[in-house]
Amino acid sequence: MVIASPIGIVAEHTRSIDLARKIADAGVRVLLHLPRRVALPDRIQRVERVATPTDIAFECGVVLASIRNSDAFKALVVGTPERAGLGADMQPGSILVDLAVRRPRELQALLGLLGTRGIALADAAVVRTGAVDPGSAPDTVLVGGFPDAVDQITGVLGLIGPVTMTGRLGSAHTTAAVEAYATLAKRAAAAEIDALARALGVLVATAAFADCQSNDVDDELELHHRFEIAQHMAQDHGLDPRTVAHFEGVGLHSVLQTPTVERRYLLP
């Protein structure tokens, strides 16, 4: 697939550098905006760091945004008193892809605003399937949105990893949140099994429990964030989030820190 115009990435963390590298390795020019505090590890061929999101909006027909905080994402799209947002700067016919995990109704609120400018909105979630090294399995990319927009960005997102289409706008984020809930539930169950086995003097569960631990602190944080979004989604549907998940008394341990820090995913 030939991609004529550069791809824009507006992000706030180092993980986006890996996404930019994958797209650039396919021969596509990437314009990358990161906060000043985030340093590029080295010069990456075909990846150009730009000073502002506006530099990306004017030149890129597809912009990937990875901003976790919803208020910050809204400010990026709508703008602030100090600067215009991507919704004003991007050209008609452009597509904005939200890579963070958000509630569908938050995206719907932005969809109307962008639609008046002829800018499409889609959501995507990159699900890491292995460590970042040449021999690992490629990431899976979940994509949701209206068919026309999804069709246009599939080729770009396919440079990151295999693409799975999930349906309407917000469905990729919802799928990612459900996946996070299922993973946390598995970890919680493994922790209880391990605790019970130890109480009974049985150690065979230890290896299985170790397999449930994350190898990356950022993955732990992202998983926790997606779990919180899953709780918010439950509230949006009129459910008590405690009926979705209540891990009271269950400790999720991180093996990455010394001394071991116990992380509890408890509801207030």
Beta strands, then each sheet from edge to edge (+ up, - down):
strand 1: 7-11
strand 2: 30-33
strand 3: 47-49
strand 4: 62-66
strand 5: 95-98
strand 6: 120-127
strand 7: 140-145
strand 8: 163-167
strand 9: 252-254
strand 10: 261-263
sheet 1: 3+ 2+ 1+ 4+ 5+ 6+ 7- 8-
sheet 2: 9+ 10-
end
